[in-house]
Amino acid sequence: MTDVEVPFAGYLRLLVEVGDVVTSGQAIAVVEAMKMEAAVSAPRAGTVQSVSVVDGPVSGGDVLLTLA
């Protein structure tokens, strides 16, 4: 299993949910900070096993989700 972390503080918008199959490099969330948006990409292919945060404010280093 692989934990995916939020790279920096901002406002998070998830693009996937539990059970979704993702590919390596696929955008799984968007973090907005200082009027810029950055995609959070899946580090590897897998299935979203759990989601640890909801849309809204997040801190850098928060675990976003776990891939199986």
Distance bins in CASP14 RR format, pairs under 12 A and 6 or more apart:
PFRMAT RR
TARGET T0000
AUTHOR 0000-0000-0000
RMODE 2
METHOD distances of the structure
MODEL  1
1 43 0 0 0 0 0 1 0 0 0 0 0
1 44 0 0 0 0 0 1 0 0 0 0 0
1 46 0 0 0 0 1 0 0 0 0 0 0
1 47 0 0 0 0 0 1 0 0 0 0 0
1 48 0 0 0 0 0 1 0 0 0 0 0
1 49 1 0 0 1 0 0 0 0 0 0 0
1 50 0 0 0 0 1 0 0 0 0 0 0
1 63 0 0 0 0 0 1 0 0 0 0 0
1 65 0 0 0 0 0 1 0 0 0 0 0
1 66 1 0 1 0 0 0 0 0 0 0 0
1 67 1 0 0 1 0 0 0 0 0 0 0
1 68 1 0 1 0 0 0 0 0 0 0 0
2 22 0 0 0 0 0 1 0 0 0 0 0
2 24 0 0 0 0 0 1 0 0 0 0 0
2 28 0 0 0 0 0 1 0 0 0 0 0
2 42 0 0 0 0 1 0 0 0 0 0 0
2 43 1 0 0 1 0 0 0 0 0 0 0
2 44 1 0 0 1 0 0 0 0 0 0 0
2 45 0 0 0 0 0 1 0 0 0 0 0
2 46 0 0 0 0 1 0 0 0 0 0 0
2 47 0 0 0 0 0 1 0 0 0 0 0
2 48 0 0 0 0 0 1 0 0 0 0 0
2 49 0 0 0 0 1 0 0 0 0 0 0
2 50 0 0 0 0 0 1 0 0 0 0 0
2 63 0 0 0 0 0 1 0 0 0 0 0
2 64 0 0 0 0 0 1 0 0 0 0 0
2 65 0 0 0 0 1 0 0 0 0 0 0
2 66 1 0 0 1 0 0 0 0 0 0 0
2 67 1 0 1 0 0 0 0 0 0 0 0
2 68 0 0 0 0 1 0 0 0 0 0 0
3 42 0 0 0 0 0 1 0 0 0 0 0
3 43 0 0 0 0 1 0 0 0 0 0 0
3 44 0 0 0 0 0 1 0 0 0 0 0
3 48 0 0 0 0 0 1 0 0 0 0 0
3 49 0 0 0 0 0 1 0 0 0 0 0
3 50 0 0 0 0 1 0 0 0 0 0 0
3 51 0 0 0 0 0 1 0 0 0 0 0
3 52 0 0 0 0 1 0 0 0 0 0 0
3 53 0 0 0 0 0 1 0 0 0 0 0
3 61 0 0 0 0 1 0 0 0 0 0 0
3 62 0 0 0 0 0 1 0 0 0 0 0
3 63 1 0 1 0 0 0 0 0 0 0 0
3 64 1 0 0 1 0 0 0 0 0 0 0
3 65 1 0 0 1 0 0 0 0 0 0 0
3 66 1 0 1 0 0 0 0 0 0 0 0
3 67 0 0 0 0 1 0 0 0 0 0 0
3 68 0 0 0 0 0 1 0 0 0 0 0
4 12 0 0 0 0 0 1 0 0 0 0 0
4 14 0 0 0 0 0 1 0 0 0 0 0
4 16 0 0 0 0 0 1 0 0 0 0 0
4 22 0 0 0 0 1 0 0 0 0 0 0
4 24 0 0 0 0 0 1 0 0 0 0 0
4 25 0 0 0 0 0 1 0 0 0 0 0
4 26 0 0 0 0 0 1 0 0 0 0 0
4 27 0 0 0 0 0 1 0 0 0 0 0
4 28 1 0 0 1 0 0 0 0 0 0 0
4 29 0 0 0 0 1 0 0 0 0 0 0
4 31 0 0 0 0 0 1 0 0 0 0 0
4 40 1 0 0 1 0 0 0 0 0 0 0
4 41 0 0 0 0 1 0 0 0 0 0 0
4 42 1 0 0 1 0 0 0 0 0 0 0
4 43 1 0 0 1 0 0 0 0 0 0 0
4 44 0 0 0 0 1 0 0 0 0 0 0
4 46 0 0 0 0 0 1 0 0 0 0 0
4 48 0 0 0 0 1 0 0 0 0 0 0
4 49 0 0 0 0 0 1 0 0 0 0 0
4 50 0 0 0 0 0 1 0 0 0 0 0
4 51 0 0 0 0 1 0 0 0 0 0 0
4 52 0 0 0 0 1 0 0 0 0 0 0
4 53 0 0 0 0 0 1 0 0 0 0 0
4 61 0 0 0 0 0 1 0 0 0 0 0
4 62 0 0 0 0 0 1 0 0 0 0 0
4 63 1 0 0 1 0 0 0 0 0 0 0
4 64 1 0 1 0 0 0 0 0 0 0 0
4 65 1 0 1 0 0 0 0 0 0 0 0
4 66 1 0 0 1 0 0 0 0 0 0 0
4 67 1 0 0 1 0 0 0 0 0 0 0
4 68 0 0 0 0 0 1 0 0 0 0 0
5 12 0 0 0 0 0 1 0 0 0 0 0
5 28 0 0 0 0 0 1 0 0 0 0 0
5 29 0 0 0 0 0 1 0 0 0 0 0
5 31 0 0 0 0 0 1 0 0 0 0 0
5 40 0 0 0 0 1 0 0 0 0 0 0
5 43 0 0 0 0 1 0 0 0 0 0 0
5 52 0 0 0 0 1 0 0 0 0 0 0
5 53 0 0 0 0 0 1 0 0 0 0 0
5 58 0 0 0 0 1 0 0 0 0 0 0
5 59 0 0 0 0 0 1 0 0 0 0 0
5 60 1 0 0 1 0 0 0 0 0 0 0
5 61 1 0 1 0 0 0 0 0 0 0 0
5 62 1 0 0 1 0 0 0 0 0 0 0
5 63 1 0 1 0 0 0 0 0 0 0 0
5 64 1 0 0 1 0 0 0 0 0 0 0
5 65 0 0 0 0 1 0 0 0 0 0 0
5 66 0 0 0 0 0 1 0 0 0 0 0
5 67 0 0 0 0 0 1 0 0 0 0 0
6 12 1 0 0 1 0 0 0 0 0 0 0
6 13 0 0 0 0 0 1 0 0 0 0 0
6 14 0 0 0 0 0 1 0 0 0 0 0
6 28 0 0 0 0 0 1 0 0 0 0 0
6 29 1 0 0 1 0 0 0 0 0 0 0
6 30 0 0 0 0 0 1 0 0 0 0 0
6 31 1 0 0 1 0 0 0 0 0 0 0
6 32 0 0 0 0 0 1 0 0 0 0 0
6 33 0 0 0 0 0 1 0 0 0 0 0
6 38 0 0 0 0 0 1 0 0 0 0 0
6 39 0 0 0 0 0 1 0 0 0 0 0
6 40 1 0 0 1 0 0 0 0 0 0 0
6 52 0 0 0 0 1 0 0 0 0 0 0
6 53 1 0 0 1 0 0 0 0 0 0 0
6 56 0 0 0 0 0 1 0 0 0 0 0
6 57 0 0 0 0 0 1 0 0 0 0 0
6 58 1 0 1 0 0 0 0 0 0 0 0
6 59 1 0 0 1 0 0 0 0 0 0 0
6 60 1 0 1 0 0 0 0 0 0 0 0
6 61 1 0 1 0 0 0 0 0 0 0 0
6 62 1 0 1 0 0 0 0 0 0 0 0
6 63 1 0 0 1 0 0 0 0 0 0 0
6 64 1 0 1 0 0 0 0 0 0 0 0
6 65 0 0 0 0 1 0 0 0 0 0 0
7 29 0 0 0 0 1 0 0 0 0 0 0
7 30 0 0 0 0 0 1 0 0 0 0 0
7 31 1 0 0 1 0 0 0 0 0 0 0
7 33 0 0 0 0 1 0 0 0 0 0 0
7 38 1 0 0 1 0 0 0 0 0 0 0
7 39 0 0 0 0 0 1 0 0 0 0 0
7 40 1 0 0 1 0 0 0 0 0 0 0
7 41 0 0 0 0 1 0 0 0 0 0 0
7 43 0 0 0 0 0 1 0 0 0 0 0
7 58 0 0 0 0 1 0 0 0 0 0 0
7 59 0 0 0 0 0 1 0 0 0 0 0
7 60 1 0 0 1 0 0 0 0 0 0 0
7 61 1 0 0 1 0 0 0 0 0 0 0
7 62 0 0 0 0 1 0 0 0 0 0 0
7 64 0 0 0 0 1 0 0 0 0 0 0
8 31 1 0 0 1 0 0 0 0 0 0 0
8 32 0 0 0 0 0 1 0 0 0 0 0
8 33 1 0 0 1 0 0 0 0 0 0 0
8 34 0 0 0 0 1 0 0 0 0 0 0
8 36 0 0 0 0 0 1 0 0 0 0 0
8 37 0 0 0 0 0 1 0 0 0 0 0
8 38 1 0 0 1 0 0 0 0 0 0 0
8 40 0 0 0 0 1 0 0 0 0 0 0
8 58 0 0 0 0 1 0 0 0 0 0 0
8 59 0 0 0 0 1 0 0 0 0 0 0
8 60 1 0 1 0 0 0 0 0 0 0 0
8 61 0 0 0 0 1 0 0 0 0 0 0
8 62 0 0 0 0 0 1 0 0 0 0 0
8 64 0 0 0 0 0 1 0 0 0 0 0
9 31 0 0 0 0 1 0 0 0 0 0 0
9 32 0 0 0 0 0 1 0 0 0 0 0
9 33 1 0 0 1 0 0 0 0 0 0 0
9 34 0 0 0 0 0 1 0 0 0 0 0
9 38 0 0 0 0 0 1 0 0 0 0 0
9 56 0 0 0 0 0 1 0 0 0 0 0
9 57 1 0 0 1 0 0 0 0 0 0 0
9 58 1 0 0 1 0 0 0 0 0 0 0
9 59 1 0 1 0 0 0 0 0 0 0 0
9 60 1 0 1 0 0 0 0 0 0 0 0
9 61 0 0 0 0 1 0 0 0 0 0 0
9 62 0 0 0 0 1 0 0 0 0 0 0
10 29 0 0 0 0 0 1 0 0 0 0 0
10 30 0 0 0 0 0 1 0 0 0 0 0
10 31 1 0 1 0 0 0 0 0 0 0 0
10 32 1 0 0 1 0 0 0 0 0 0 0
10 33 1 0 1 0 0 0 0 0 0 0 0
10 34 0 0 0 0 1 0 0 0 0 0 0
10 35 0 0 0 0 0 1 0 0 0 0 0
10 36 0 0 0 0 0 1 0 0 0 0 0
10 37 0 0 0 0 0 1 0 0 0 0 0
10 38 0 0 0 0 1 0 0 0 0 0 0
10 40 0 0 0 0 0 1 0 0 0 0 0
10 53 0 0 0 0 0 1 0 0 0 0 0
10 55 0 0 0 0 0 1 0 0 0 0 0
10 56 0 0 0 0 1 0 0 0 0 0 0
10 57 1 0 0 1 0 0 0 0 0 0 0
10 58 1 0 1 0 0 0 0 0 0 0 0
10 59 0 0 0 0 1 0 0 0 0 0 0
10 60 1 0 0 1 0 0 0 0 0 0 0
10 61 0 0 0 0 0 1 0 0 0 0 0
10 62 0 0 0 0 1 0 0 0 0 0 0
11 29 0 0 0 0 0 1 0 0 0 0 0
11 30 0 0 0 0 1 0 0 0 0 0 0
11 31 1 0 0 1 0 0 0 0 0 0 0
11 32 1 0 1 0 0 0 0 0 0 0 0
11 33 1 0 0 1 0 0 0 0 0 0 0
11 34 0 0 0 0 0 1 0 0 0 0 0
11 35 0 0 0 0 0 1 0 0 0 0 0
11 36 0 0 0 0 0 1 0 0 0 0 0
11 37 0 0 0 0 1 0 0 0 0 0 0
11 38 0 0 0 0 0 1 0 0 0 0 0
11 53 0 0 0 0 0 1 0 0 0 0 0
11 54 0 0 0 0 0 1 0 0 0 0 0
11 55 0 0 0 0 1 0 0 0 0 0 0
11 56 1 0 1 0 0 0 0 0 0 0 0
11 57 1 0 1 0 0 0 0 0 0 0 0
11 58 1 0 0 1 0 0 0 0 0 0 0
11 59 0 0 0 0 0 1 0 0 0 0 0
12 28 0 0 0 0 0 1 0 0 0 0 0
12 29 1 0 1 0 0 0 0 0 0 0 0
12 30 1 0 0 1 0 0 0 0 0 0 0
12 31 1 0 1 0 0 0 0 0 0 0 0
12 32 0 0 0 0 1 0 0 0 0 0 0
12 33 0 0 0 0 1 0 0 0 0 0 0
12 37 0 0 0 0 0 1 0 0 0 0 0
12 38 0 0 0 0 0 1 0 0 0 0 0
12 39 0 0 0 0 0 1 0 0 0 0 0
12 40 0 0 0 0 1 0 0 0 0 0 0
12 51 0 0 0 0 0 1 0 0 0 0 0
12 52 0 0 0 0 0 1 0 0 0 0 0
12 53 1 0 0 1 0 0 0 0 0 0 0
12 54 0 0 0 0 1 0 0 0 0 0 0
12 55 1 0 1 0 0 0 0 0 0 0 0
12 56 1 0 1 0 0 0 0 0 0 0 0
12 57 1 0 0 1 0 0 0 0 0 0 0
12 58 1 0 1 0 0 0 0 0 0 0 0
12 59 0 0 0 0 0 1 0 0 0 0 0
12 60 0 0 0 0 0 1 0 0 0 0 0
12 61 0 0 0 0 0 1 0 0 0 0 0
12 62 0 0 0 0 1 0 0 0 0 0 0
12 63 0 0 0 0 0 1 0 0 0 0 0
12 64 1 0 0 1 0 0 0 0 0 0 0
12 65 0 0 0 0 0 1 0 0 0 0 0
13 27 0 0 0 0 0 1 0 0 0 0 0
13 28 0 0 0 0 0 1 0 0 0 0 0
13 29 1 0 0 1 0 0 0 0 0 0 0
13 30 1 0 1 0 0 0 0 0 0 0 0
13 31 1 0 0 1 0 0 0 0 0 0 0
13 32 1 0 0 1 0 0 0 0 0 0 0
13 37 0 0 0 0 1 0 0 0 0 0 0
13 38 0 0 0 0 0 1 0 0 0 0 0
13 39 0 0 0 0 0 1 0 0 0 0 0
13 40 0 0 0 0 1 0 0 0 0 0 0
13 53 0 0 0 0 0 1 0 0 0 0 0
13 54 0 0 0 0 0 1 0 0 0 0 0
13 55 1 0 1 0 0 0 0 0 0 0 0
13 56 1 0 0 1 0 0 0 0 0 0 0
13 57 0 0 0 0 0 1 0 0 0 0 0
13 58 0 0 0 0 0 1 0 0 0 0 0
13 64 0 0 0 0 0 1 0 0 0 0 0
14 20 0 0 0 0 0 1 0 0 0 0 0
14 22 0 0 0 0 0 1 0 0 0 0 0
14 27 0 0 0 0 0 1 0 0 0 0 0
14 28 1 0 0 1 0 0 0 0 0 0 0
14 29 1 0 1 0 0 0 0 0 0 0 0
14 30 0 0 0 0 1 0 0 0 0 0 0
14 31 0 0 0 0 0 1 0 0 0 0 0
14 39 0 0 0 0 0 1 0 0 0 0 0
14 40 0 0 0 0 1 0 0 0 0 0 0
14 48 0 0 0 0 1 0 0 0 0 0 0
14 51 1 0 0 1 0 0 0 0 0 0 0
14 52 0 0 0 0 0 1 0 0 0 0 0
14 53 1 0 0 1 0 0 0 0 0 0 0
14 54 1 0 0 1 0 0 0 0 0 0 0
14 55 1 0 1 0 0 0 0 0 0 0 0
14 56 0 0 0 0 1 0 0 0 0 0 0
14 58 0 0 0 0 0 1 0 0 0 0 0
14 64 1 0 0 1 0 0 0 0 0 0 0
14 65 0 0 0 0 1 0 0 0 0 0 0
15 22 0 0 0 0 1 0 0 0 0 0 0
15 26 0 0 0 0 1 0 0 0 0 0 0
15 27 1 0 1 0 0 0 0 0 0 0 0
15 28 1 0 1 0 0 0 0 0 0 0 0
15 29 1 0 1 0 0 0 0 0 0 0 0
15 30 1 0 0 1 0 0 0 0 0 0 0
15 31 0 0 0 0 0 1 0 0 0 0 0
15 37 0 0 0 0 0 1 0 0 0 0 0
15 39 0 0 0 0 1 0 0 0 0 0 0
15 40 0 0 0 0 1 0 0 0 0 0 0
15 41 0 0 0 0 0 1 0 0 0 0 0
15 42 0 0 0 0 0 1 0 0 0 0 0
15 48 0 0 0 0 0 1 0 0 0 0 0
15 51 0 0 0 0 0 1 0 0 0 0 0
15 55 0 0 0 0 0 1 0 0 0 0 0
15 64 0 0 0 0 0 1 0 0 0 0 0
15 65 0 0 0 0 0 1 0 0 0 0 0
16 22 1 0 0 1 0 0 0 0 0 0 0
16 23 0 0 0 0 0 1 0 0 0 0 0
16 26 0 0 0 0 1 0 0 0 0 0 0
16 27 0 0 0 0 1 0 0 0 0 0 0
16 28 1 0 1 0 0 0 0 0 0 0 0
16 29 1 0 0 1 0 0 0 0 0 0 0
16 30 0 0 0 0 0 1 0 0 0 0 0
16 39 0 0 0 0 0 1 0 0 0 0 0
16 40 0 0 0 0 0 1 0 0 0 0 0
16 41 0 0 0 0 0 1 0 0 0 0 0
16 42 0 0 0 0 1 0 0 0 0 0 0
16 46 0 0 0 0 0 1 0 0 0 0 0
16 47 0 0 0 0 1 0 0 0 0 0 0
16 48 1 0 1 0 0 0 0 0 0 0 0
16 49 0 0 0 0 0 1 0 0 0 0 0
16 50 0 0 0 0 0 1 0 0 0 0 0
16 51 1 0 0 1 0 0 0 0 0 0 0
16 64 0 0 0 0 1 0 0 0 0 0 0
16 65 1 0 0 1 0 0 0 0 0 0 0
16 66 0 0 0 0 0 1 0 0 0 0 0
16 67 0 0 0 0 1 0 0 0 0 0 0
17 28 0 0 0 0 0 1 0 0 0 0 0
17 29 0 0 0 0 0 1 0 0 0 0 0
17 47 0 0 0 0 0 1 0 0 0 0 0
17 48 1 0 0 1 0 0 0 0 0 0 0
17 49 0 0 0 0 0 1 0 0 0 0 0
17 50 0 0 0 0 0 1 0 0 0 0 0
17 51 1 0 0 1 0 0 0 0 0 0 0
17 54 0 0 0 0 0 1 0 0 0 0 0
17 55 0 0 0 0 0 1 0 0 0 0 0
17 65 0 0 0 0 1 0 0 0 0 0 0
18 47 0 0 0 0 1 0 0 0 0 0 0
18 48 1 0 1 0 0 0 0 0 0 0 0
18 49 1 0 0 1 0 0 0 0 0 0 0
18 50 1 0 0 1 0 0 0 0 0 0 0
18 51 1 0 1 0 0 0 0 0 0 0 0
18 52 0 0 0 0 0 1 0 0 0 0 0
18 65 0 0 0 0 1 0 0 0 0 0 0
18 66 0 0 0 0 1 0 0 0 0 0 0
18 67 0 0 0 0 0 1 0 0 0 0 0
18 68 0 0 0 0 0 1 0 0 0 0 0
19 46 0 0 0 0 1 0 0 0 0 0 0
19 47 1 0 1 0 0 0 0 0 0 0 0
19 48 1 0 1 0 0 0 0 0 0 0 0
19 49 1 0 0 1 0 0 0 0 0 0 0
19 50 0 0 0 0 1 0 0 0 0 0 0
19 51 0 0 0 0 1 0 0 0 0 0 0
19 65 0 0 0 0 0 1 0 0 0 0 0
19 66 0 0 0 0 0 1 0 0 0 0 0
19 67 0 0 0 0 0 1 0 0 0 0 0
19 68 0 0 0 0 1 0 0 0 0 0 0
20 26 0 0 0 0 1 0 0 0 0 0 0
20 27 0 0 0 0 0 1 0 0 0 0 0
20 28 0 0 0 0 1 0 0 0 0 0 0
20 29 0 0 0 0 0 1 0 0 0 0 0
20 42 0 0 0 0 1 0 0 0 0 0 0
20 45 0 0 0 0 0 1 0 0 0 0 0
20 46 0 0 0 0 1 0 0 0 0 0 0
20 47 1 0 0 1 0 0 0 0 0 0 0
20 48 1 0 1 0 0 0 0 0 0 0 0
20 49 0 0 0 0 0 1 0 0 0 0 0
20 50 0 0 0 0 0 1 0 0 0 0 0
20 51 0 0 0 0 1 0 0 0 0 0 0
20 65 0 0 0 0 1 0 0 0 0 0 0
20 67 0 0 0 0 1 0 0 0 0 0 0
20 68 0 0 0 0 0 1 0 0 0 0 0
21 28 0 0 0 0 0 1 0 0 0 0 0
21 42 0 0 0 0 0 1 0 0 0 0 0
21 44 0 0 0 0 0 1 0 0 0 0 0
21 45 1 0 0 1 0 0 0 0 0 0 0
21 46 1 0 0 1 0 0 0 0 0 0 0
21 47 1 0 1 0 0 0 0 0 0 0 0
21 48 1 0 0 1 0 0 0 0 0 0 0
21 49 0 0 0 0 0 1 0 0 0 0 0
21 67 0 0 0 0 1 0 0 0 0 0 0
21 68 0 0 0 0 0 1 0 0 0 0 0
22 28 1 0 1 0 0 0 0 0 0 0 0
22 29 0 0 0 0 0 1 0 0 0 0 0
22 40 0 0 0 0 0 1 0 0 0 0 0
22 41 0 0 0 0 1 0 0 0 0 0 0
22 42 1 0 1 0 0 0 0 0 0 0 0
22 43 0 0 0 0 1 0 0 0 0 0 0
22 44 0 0 0 0 1 0 0 0 0 0 0
22 45 1 0 0 1 0 0 0 0 0 0 0
22 46 1 0 1 0 0 0 0 0 0 0 0
22 47 1 0 0 1 0 0 0 0 0 0 0
22 48 1 0 0 1 0 0 0 0 0 0 0
22 49 0 0 0 0 0 1 0 0 0 0 0
22 65 0 0 0 0 1 0 0 0 0 0 0
22 66 0 0 0 0 0 1 0 0 0 0 0
22 67 1 0 0 1 0 0 0 0 0 0 0
22 68 0 0 0 0 0 1 0 0 0 0 0
23 41 0 0 0 0 1 0 0 0 0 0 0
23 42 1 0 0 1 0 0 0 0 0 0 0
23 43 0 0 0 0 0 1 0 0 0 0 0
23 44 0 0 0 0 1 0 0 0 0 0 0
23 45 1 0 1 0 0 0 0 0 0 0 0
23 46 1 0 0 1 0 0 0 0 0 0 0
23 47 0 0 0 0 0 1 0 0 0 0 0
23 67 0 0 0 0 0 1 0 0 0 0 0
24 41 0 0 0 0 1 0 0 0 0 0 0
24 42 1 0 0 1 0 0 0 0 0 0 0
24 43 1 0 0 1 0 0 0 0 0 0 0
24 44 1 0 1 0 0 0 0 0 0 0 0
24 45 1 0 1 0 0 0 0 0 0 0 0
24 46 0 0 0 0 1 0 0 0 0 0 0
24 67 0 0 0 0 0 1 0 0 0 0 0
25 39 0 0 0 0 1 0 0 0 0 0 0
25 40 0 0 0 0 1 0 0 0 0 0 0
25 41 1 0 1 0 0 0 0 0 0 0 0
25 42 1 0 1 0 0 0 0 0 0 0 0
25 43 1 0 0 1 0 0 0 0 0 0 0
25 44 0 0 0 0 1 0 0 0 0 0 0
25 45 0 0 0 0 1 0 0 0 0 0 0
25 46 0 0 0 0 0 1 0 0 0 0 0
25 67 0 0 0 0 0 1 0 0 0 0 0
26 39 0 0 0 0 1 0 0 0 0 0 0
26 40 0 0 0 0 0 1 0 0 0 0 0
26 41 1 0 0 1 0 0 0 0 0 0 0
26 42 1 0 1 0 0 0 0 0 0 0 0
26 43 0 0 0 0 0 1 0 0 0 0 0
26 44 0 0 0 0 0 1 0 0 0 0 0
26 45 0 0 0 0 1 0 0 0 0 0 0
26 46 0 0 0 0 1 0 0 0 0 0 0
26 48 0 0 0 0 0 1 0 0 0 0 0
26 67 0 0 0 0 0 1 0 0 0 0 0
27 37 0 0 0 0 0 1 0 0 0 0 0
27 38 0 0 0 0 1 0 0 0 0 0 0
27 39 1 0 1 0 0 0 0 0 0 0 0
27 40 1 0 0 1 0 0 0 0 0 0 0
27 41 1 0 1 0 0 0 0 0 0 0 0
27 42 0 0 0 0 1 0 0 0 0 0 0
28 39 0 0 0 0 1 0 0 0 0 0 0
28 40 1 0 1 0 0 0 0 0 0 0 0
28 41 1 0 0 1 0 0 0 0 0 0 0
28 42 1 0 1 0 0 0 0 0 0 0 0
28 43 0 0 0 0 1 0 0 0 0 0 0
28 44 0 0 0 0 0 1 0 0 0 0 0
28 45 0 0 0 0 0 1 0 0 0 0 0
28 46 0 0 0 0 0 1 0 0 0 0 0
28 47 0 0 0 0 0 1 0 0 0 0 0
28 48 1 0 0 1 0 0 0 0 0 0 0
28 51 0 0 0 0 1 0 0 0 0 0 0
28 53 0 0 0 0 0 1 0 0 0 0 0
28 64 1 0 0 1 0 0 0 0 0 0 0
28 65 1 0 0 1 0 0 0 0 0 0 0
28 66 0 0 0 0 0 1 0 0 0 0 0
28 67 0 0 0 0 1 0 0 0 0 0 0
29 37 0 0 0 0 0 1 0 0 0 0 0
29 38 0 0 0 0 1 0 0 0 0 0 0
29 39 1 0 0 1 0 0 0 0 0 0 0
29 40 1 0 1 0 0 0 0 0 0 0 0
29 41 0 0 0 0 1 0 0 0 0 0 0
29 42 0 0 0 0 1 0 0 0 0 0 0
29 48 0 0 0 0 0 1 0 0 0 0 0
29 51 0 0 0 0 1 0 0 0 0 0 0
29 52 0 0 0 0 0 1 0 0 0 0 0
29 53 0 0 0 0 1 0 0 0 0 0 0
29 54 0 0 0 0 0 1 0 0 0 0 0
29 55 0 0 0 0 1 0 0 0 0 0 0
29 56 0 0 0 0 0 1 0 0 0 0 0
29 58 0 0 0 0 1 0 0 0 0 0 0
29 62 0 0 0 0 0 1 0 0 0 0 0
29 63 0 0 0 0 0 1 0 0 0 0 0
29 64 1 0 1 0 0 0 0 0 0 0 0
29 65 0 0 0 0 1 0 0 0 0 0 0
30 36 0 0 0 0 0 1 0 0 0 0 0
30 37 1 0 1 0 0 0 0 0 0 0 0
30 38 1 0 0 1 0 0 0 0 0 0 0
30 39 1 0 1 0 0 0 0 0 0 0 0
30 40 1 0 0 1 0 0 0 0 0 0 0
30 41 0 0 0 0 0 1 0 0 0 0 0
30 55 0 0 0 0 1 0 0 0 0 0 0
30 56 0 0 0 0 0 1 0 0 0 0 0
30 58 0 0 0 0 0 1 0 0 0 0 0
30 64 0 0 0 0 0 1 0 0 0 0 0
31 37 1 0 0 1 0 0 0 0 0 0 0
31 38 1 0 1 0 0 0 0 0 0 0 0
31 39 0 0 0 0 1 0 0 0 0 0 0
31 40 1 0 0 1 0 0 0 0 0 0 0
31 41 0 0 0 0 0 1 0 0 0 0 0
31 53 0 0 0 0 0 1 0 0 0 0 0
31 55 0 0 0 0 0 1 0 0 0 0 0
31 56 0 0 0 0 1 0 0 0 0 0 0
31 57 0 0 0 0 0 1 0 0 0 0 0
31 58 1 0 0 1 0 0 0 0 0 0 0
31 59 0 0 0 0 0 1 0 0 0 0 0
31 60 0 0 0 0 1 0 0 0 0 0 0
31 61 0 0 0 0 0 1 0 0 0 0 0
31 62 0 0 0 0 0 1 0 0 0 0 0
31 64 0 0 0 0 1 0 0 0 0 0 0
32 38 1 0 0 1 0 0 0 0 0 0 0
32 39 0 0 0 0 0 1 0 0 0 0 0
32 40 0 0 0 0 0 1 0 0 0 0 0
32 55 0 0 0 0 0 1 0 0 0 0 0
32 56 0 0 0 0 1 0 0 0 0 0 0
32 57 0 0 0 0 0 1 0 0 0 0 0
32 58 0 0 0 0 0 1 0 0 0 0 0
33 56 0 0 0 0 0 1 0 0 0 0 0
33 57 0 0 0 0 0 1 0 0 0 0 0
33 58 0 0 0 0 1 0 0 0 0 0 0
33 59 0 0 0 0 0 1 0 0 0 0 0
33 60 0 0 0 0 1 0 0 0 0 0 0
38 60 0 0 0 0 0 1 0 0 0 0 0
40 53 0 0 0 0 0 1 0 0 0 0 0
40 58 0 0 0 0 0 1 0 0 0 0 0
40 60 0 0 0 0 0 1 0 0 0 0 0
40 61 0 0 0 0 0 1 0 0 0 0 0
40 62 0 0 0 0 0 1 0 0 0 0 0
40 63 0 0 0 0 0 1 0 0 0 0 0
40 64 1 0 0 1 0 0 0 0 0 0 0
40 65 0 0 0 0 1 0 0 0 0 0 0
41 64 0 0 0 0 0 1 0 0 0 0 0
41 67 0 0 0 0 0 1 0 0 0 0 0
42 48 0 0 0 0 1 0 0 0 0 0 0
42 64 0 0 0 0 0 1 0 0 0 0 0
42 65 0 0 0 0 1 0 0 0 0 0 0
42 66 0 0 0 0 0 1 0 0 0 0 0
42 67 1 0 0 1 0 0 0 0 0 0 0
42 68 0 0 0 0 0 1 0 0 0 0 0
43 64 0 0 0 0 0 1 0 0 0 0 0
43 65 0 0 0 0 0 1 0 0 0 0 0
43 66 0 0 0 0 0 1 0 0 0 0 0
43 67 1 0 0 1 0 0 0 0 0 0 0
44 67 1 0 0 1 0 0 0 0 0 0 0
44 68 0 0 0 0 0 1 0 0 0 0 0
45 67 0 0 0 0 1 0 0 0 0 0 0
45 68 0 0 0 0 0 1 0 0 0 0 0
46 65 0 0 0 0 0 1 0 0 0 0 0
46 66 0 0 0 0 0 1 0 0 0 0 0
46 67 1 0 1 0 0 0 0 0 0 0 0
46 68 1 0 0 1 0 0 0 0 0 0 0
47 65 0 0 0 0 0 1 0 0 0 0 0
47 66 0 0 0 0 1 0 0 0 0 0 0
47 67 1 0 0 1 0 0 0 0 0 0 0
47 68 1 0 1 0 0 0 0 0 0 0 0
48 64 0 0 0 0 1 0 0 0 0 0 0
48 65 1 0 1 0 0 0 0 0 0 0 0
48 66 1 0 0 1 0 0 0 0 0 0 0
48 67 1 0 0 1 0 0 0 0 0 0 0
48 68 1 0 0 1 0 0 0 0 0 0 0
49 63 0 0 0 0 0 1 0 0 0 0 0
49 65 1 0 0 1 0 0 0 0 0 0 0
49 66 1 0 1 0 0 0 0 0 0 0 0
49 67 1 0 0 1 0 0 0 0 0 0 0
49 68 1 0 1 0 0 0 0 0 0 0 0
50 63 0 0 0 0 1 0 0 0 0 0 0
50 64 0 0 0 0 0 1 0 0 0 0 0
50 65 1 0 0 1 0 0 0 0 0 0 0
50 66 1 0 1 0 0 0 0 0 0 0 0
50 67 0 0 0 0 1 0 0 0 0 0 0
50 68 0 0 0 0 1 0 0 0 0 0 0
51 62 0 0 0 0 0 1 0 0 0 0 0
51 63 0 0 0 0 1 0 0 0 0 0 0
51 64 1 0 0 1 0 0 0 0 0 0 0
51 65 1 0 1 0 0 0 0 0 0 0 0
51 66 0 0 0 0 1 0 0 0 0 0 0
51 67 0 0 0 0 0 1 0 0 0 0 0
52 58 0 0 0 0 1 0 0 0 0 0 0
52 61 0 0 0 0 0 1 0 0 0 0 0
52 62 1 0 0 1 0 0 0 0 0 0 0
52 63 1 0 1 0 0 0 0 0 0 0 0
52 64 1 0 0 1 0 0 0 0 0 0 0
52 65 1 0 0 1 0 0 0 0 0 0 0
52 66 1 0 0 1 0 0 0 0 0 0 0
52 67 0 0 0 0 0 1 0 0 0 0 0
53 59 0 0 0 0 1 0 0 0 0 0 0
53 60 0 0 0 0 0 1 0 0 0 0 0
53 61 0 0 0 0 0 1 0 0 0 0 0
53 62 1 0 1 0 0 0 0 0 0 0 0
53 63 1 0 0 1 0 0 0 0 0 0 0
53 64 1 0 1 0 0 0 0 0 0 0 0
53 65 1 0 0 1 0 0 0 0 0 0 0
53 66 0 0 0 0 0 1 0 0 0 0 0
54 62 0 0 0 0 0 1 0 0 0 0 0
54 64 0 0 0 0 0 1 0 0 0 0 0
54 65 0 0 0 0 0 1 0 0 0 0 0
55 64 0 0 0 0 0 1 0 0 0 0 0
56 62 0 0 0 0 0 1 0 0 0 0 0
56 64 0 0 0 0 0 1 0 0 0 0 0
58 64 1 0 0 1 0 0 0 0 0 0 0
58 65 0 0 0 0 0 1 0 0 0 0 0
END
